[in-house]
Amino acid sequence: MEEKPSRLVVIGDGPFAEIAYEYFTHDSPHRVVAFSVEEAYLKRDRLFDLPVVPFEQIERTCDPADHAFFVAITYTQANALRTRLYDAARRKGYAPASYVSSRAFVWPNCRIGEHCFIFENNVVQPFVTIGRNVVLWSGNHIGHHSTINDHCFLSSHVVVSGLCEVGAYCFLGVNSTVADHVAIGNHCVIGAGALVLGNVPDDQVVVGMWKKRQS
């Protein structure tokens, strides 16, 4: 997935924003020119010698006509905060940017939506579909013919096996494993180290082993 170089606003100023700055700066065609935070949470005016501007007034500093954006916020509020700011920035007219590490393995026929961040050592096998506003932290395996729907966050070393579907707004914790042919519903939390062997309905929290039949 290639993108044209752009001047980039990183929305957020926390640890993920600092990490995003490093990756975009050293491993992408984009150039970060500013950070932005909602005014109620604005605590500083500079980061990496770049301005941190109130999100409500961002158009005064960065014209939407020639700037892109990325919301560098993790799974806060079950991915809802990142999604809200992503939607708000698009309404302001900014183009969403994505990052795919040069050290990730992404098969050419995969479909990846806008505003995604894919770290190093991810393996994304053939015929995978990844939706919008998805974060794949480092070292995950997304098996062939699987789908990760919009607004998800996968921590490190997650295994999603082949022919699976992960619903929208899901969080998959470190070292969690999803077996072949499994569907996970929307708004689910799969805990660290969990083993998912059967379908998971919407709005579930999975800890330990989720078997094929749940009482």
NUBA-877697 format. One record per residue (C-alpha): residue number from 1; residue in one letter; z, x, y. Coordinates in nm, 4 decimals. Example, Ala and Ser with C-alpha at 12.3 -4.5 7.8 and 13.67 -1.06 7.14 Angstrom:
2
  num  residu         z         x         y
    1       A    0.7800    1.2300   -0.4500
    2       S    0.7140    1.3670   -0.1060
//
This chain:
215
  num  residu         z         x         y
    1       M    0.0000    0.0000    0.0000
    2       E   -0.1250    0.1803    0.3084
    3       E   -0.0306    0.0838    0.6624
    4       K   -0.1709    0.1923    0.9943
    5       P    0.0547    0.4206    1.1980
    6       S    0.2695    0.2356    1.4469
    7       R    0.5492    0.2740    1.6944
    8       L    0.8412    0.1279    1.5063
    9       V    1.1624   -0.0466    1.6085
   10       V    1.4384   -0.0285    1.3480
   11       I    1.6593   -0.3353    1.3728
   12       G    2.0147   -0.2304    1.2946
   13       D    2.2164    0.0810    1.3710
   14       G    2.4337    0.1200    1.0615
   15       P    2.3964    0.3494    0.7596
   16       F    2.0790    0.1817    0.6304
   17       A    1.9230    0.2098    0.9760
   18       E    2.0002    0.5818    0.9793
   19       I    1.8486    0.6195    0.6324
   20       A    1.5418    0.4166    0.7296
   21       Y    1.4932    0.6429    1.0321
   22       E    1.4874    0.9491    0.8025
   23       Y    1.2413    0.7984    0.5551
   24       F    1.0067    0.6517    0.8142
   25       T    1.0149    0.9760    1.0156
   26       H    0.9535    1.2202    0.7305
   27       D    0.7571    1.0162    0.4743
   28       S    0.5481    0.7532    0.6512
   29       P    0.2794    0.7185    0.9189
   30       H    0.5210    0.5328    1.1479
   31       R    0.7155    0.6763    1.4407
   32       V    1.0555    0.5268    1.5153
   33       V    1.0910    0.4798    1.8911
   34       A    1.4002    0.2595    1.9201
   35       F    1.6788    0.0787    1.7412
   36       S    1.7868   -0.2764    1.8160
   37       V    2.1075   -0.4724    1.7561
   38       E    2.2122   -0.8218    1.8529
   39       E    2.3997   -0.8032    2.1821
   40       A    2.7318   -0.9192    2.0375
   41       Y    2.7310   -0.6173    1.8038
   42       L    2.5981   -0.3562    2.0463
   43       K    2.8443   -0.0651    2.0486
   44       R    2.6279    0.2271    2.1605
   45       D    2.3138    0.2834    2.3593
   46       R    2.1684    0.5857    2.1770
   47       L    2.1110    0.6854    1.8145
   48       F    1.9229    1.0036    1.7172
   49       D    1.8505    1.0362    2.0901
   50       L    1.6601    0.7064    2.0838
   51       P    1.7593    0.3904    2.2709
   52       V    1.9589    0.1139    2.1003
   53       V    1.8553   -0.2034    2.2802
   54       P    1.9827   -0.5628    2.2604
   55       F    1.7694   -0.7637    2.0198
   56       E    1.7659   -1.0607    2.2552
   57       Q    1.5915   -0.8443    2.5196
   58       I    1.3870   -0.6155    2.2985
   59       E    1.0533   -0.7289    2.4459
   60       R    1.1492   -0.5680    2.7783
   61       T    1.1568   -0.2243    2.6128
   62       C    0.9097   -0.2548    2.3252
   63       D    0.5999   -0.4688    2.3694
   64       P    0.5308   -0.6740    2.0543
   65       A    0.1597   -0.6096    2.1040
   66       D    0.1933   -0.2433    2.0084
   67       H    0.5185   -0.2119    1.8144
   68       A    0.6124   -0.2910    1.4553
   69       F    0.9615   -0.3542    1.3206
   70       F    1.1776   -0.3078    1.0149
   71       V    1.5170   -0.4749    0.9651
   72       A    1.7371   -0.2066    0.8096
   73       I    2.0205   -0.4281    0.6889
   74       T    2.1273   -0.4456    0.3254
   75       Y    2.2479   -0.7546    0.1349
   76       T    2.4948   -0.8762    0.3986
   77       Q    2.5513   -1.2527    0.3744
   78       A    2.3587   -1.2590    0.0464
   79       N    2.0455   -1.1188    0.2149
   80       A    2.0535   -1.3987    0.4757
   81       L    2.1231   -1.1732    0.7754
   82       R    1.8276   -0.9443    0.7018
   83       T    1.6080   -1.2501    0.6501
   84       R    1.7209   -1.4186    0.9728
   85       L    1.6418   -1.1105    1.1818
   86       Y    1.3124   -1.0579    0.9980
   87       D    1.2097   -1.4151    1.0835
   88       A    1.3285   -1.3773    1.4425
   89       A    1.1339   -1.0543    1.4974
   90       R    0.8174   -1.2128    1.3585
   91       R    0.8610   -1.5091    1.5934
   92       K    0.8793   -1.2627    1.8822
   93       G    0.5349   -1.1378    1.7785
   94       Y    0.6253   -0.8064    1.6147
   95       A    0.4375   -0.6926    1.3052
   96       P    0.6560   -0.6174    1.0002
   97       A    0.6393   -0.2647    0.8605
   98       S    0.7086   -0.1519    0.5036
   99       Y    0.8062    0.1767    0.3453
  100       V    0.7058    0.2913   -0.0037
  101       S    0.8309    0.6370   -0.0956
  102       S    0.5710    0.8972   -0.1795
  103       R    0.7962    0.9717   -0.4780
  104       A    0.7874    0.6174   -0.6157
  105       F    0.5496    0.5250   -0.8987
  106       V    0.3750    0.2008   -0.8055
  107       W    0.0792    0.0975   -1.0196
  108       P   -0.2310    0.0199   -0.8089
  109       N   -0.2659   -0.3439   -0.9166
  110       C    0.0872   -0.4382   -0.8125
  111       R    0.1187   -0.6900   -0.5316
  112       I    0.3793   -0.6051   -0.2712
  113       G    0.4663   -0.8387    0.0148
  114       E    0.5310   -0.7440    0.3741
  115       H    0.8511   -0.5901    0.5059
  116       C    0.9602   -0.4135    0.1857
  117       F    1.1469   -0.0864    0.1420
  118       I    1.0945    0.0992   -0.1860
  119       F    1.2923    0.4176   -0.2309
  120       E    1.2166    0.7262   -0.4393
  121       N    1.2057    0.7228   -0.8194
  122       N    1.1282    0.3542   -0.8500
  123       V    0.8856    0.2716   -1.1313
  124       V    0.6818   -0.0428   -1.0659
  125       Q    0.4588   -0.1080   -1.3639
  126       P    0.1203   -0.2858   -1.3848
  127       F    0.0824   -0.6498   -1.2834
  128       V    0.4160   -0.6647   -1.0991
  129       T    0.4531   -0.8916   -0.7962
  130       I    0.7110   -0.8143   -0.5292
  131       G    0.7653   -1.0688   -0.2539
  132       R    0.8464   -1.0328    0.1155
  133       N    1.1532   -0.8636    0.2577
  134       V    1.2596   -0.6922   -0.0643
  135       V    1.4629   -0.3716   -0.0899
  136       L    1.4413   -0.1567   -0.4034
  137       W    1.6985    0.1209   -0.3684
  138       S    1.6444    0.4420   -0.5625
  139       G    1.5682    0.4755   -0.9309
  140       N    1.4857    0.1214   -1.0471
  141       H    1.2457    0.0131   -1.3226
  142       I    1.0405   -0.3023   -1.2688
  143       G    0.8614   -0.3839   -1.5933
  144       H    0.5050   -0.5044   -1.6342
  145       H    0.4108   -0.8602   -1.5372
  146       S    0.7466   -0.9204   -1.3683
  147       T    0.8037   -1.0898   -1.0339
  148       I    1.0697   -1.0140   -0.7735
  149       N    1.0677   -1.3008   -0.5251
  150       D    1.1319   -1.2928   -0.1501
  151       H    1.4466   -1.1608    0.0195
  152       C    1.5960   -0.9732   -0.2772
  153       F    1.7980   -0.6521   -0.2893
  154       L    1.8040   -0.4333   -0.6003
  155       S    2.0587   -0.1523   -0.6049
  156       S    2.0035    0.1774   -0.7817
  157       H    1.9100    0.2188   -1.1501
  158       V    1.8432   -0.1477   -1.2159
  159       V    1.6183   -0.2292   -1.5133
  160       V    1.4072   -0.5430   -1.4918
  161       S    1.2156   -0.5562   -1.8183
  162       G    0.8683   -0.6953   -1.8753
  163       L    0.7609   -1.0534   -1.8051
  164       C    1.0727   -1.1385   -1.6033
  165       E    1.1196   -1.3353   -1.2835
  166       V    1.3938   -1.2770   -1.0276
  167       G    1.4407   -1.5648   -0.7851
  168       A    1.4634   -1.5454   -0.4069
  169       Y    1.7745   -1.4133   -0.2285
  170       C    1.9101   -1.2352   -0.5373
  171       F    2.1256   -0.9233   -0.5509
  172       L    2.1152   -0.6984   -0.8585
  173       G    2.3958   -0.4449   -0.8798
  174       V    2.3865   -0.0815   -0.9858
  175       N    2.2904   -0.0229   -1.3506
  176       S    2.2321   -0.3918   -1.4247
  177       T    1.9769   -0.4728   -1.6955
  178       V    1.7542   -0.7772   -1.7407
  179       A    1.5965   -0.8227   -2.0843
  180       D    1.2323   -0.9173   -2.1481
  181       H    1.1096   -1.2703   -2.0701
  182       V    1.4190   -1.3614   -1.8643
  183       A    1.4131   -1.5794   -1.5514
  184       I    1.6905   -1.5438   -1.2921
  185       G    1.7268   -1.8327   -1.0470
  186       N    1.7538   -1.8207   -0.6696
  187       H    2.0636   -1.6972   -0.4859
  188       C    2.2110   -1.5164   -0.7869
  189       V    2.4386   -1.2125   -0.7889
  190       I    2.4037   -0.9873   -1.0922
  191       G    2.7029   -0.7559   -1.0955
  192       A    2.7031   -0.3816   -1.1466
  193       G    2.6437   -0.2916   -1.5097
  194       A    2.5682   -0.6511   -1.6126
  195       L    2.3452   -0.7202   -1.9131
  196       V    2.1320   -1.0337   -1.8775
  197       L    1.9918   -1.1540   -2.2097
  198       G    1.8972   -1.5104   -2.1174
  199       N    1.7820   -1.7258   -1.8285
  200       V    2.0222   -1.7614   -1.5367
  201       P    2.0322   -2.0842   -1.3281
  202       D    2.0404   -2.0834   -0.9471
  203       D    2.3541   -1.9788   -0.7594
  204       Q    2.5216   -1.7898   -1.0433
  205       V    2.7381   -1.4788   -1.0389
  206       V    2.6895   -1.2721   -1.3556
  207       V    2.9534   -1.0210   -1.4637
  208       G    2.9374   -0.8382   -1.7953
  209       M    2.7022   -0.9925   -2.0520
  210       W    2.5077   -1.3128   -1.9916
  211       K    2.3999   -1.4384   -2.3321
  212       K    2.1032   -1.6565   -2.4203
  213       R    2.3203   -1.9653   -2.4477
  214       Q    2.5902   -2.0407   -2.1935
  215       S    2.8433   -2.3155   -2.2535
//
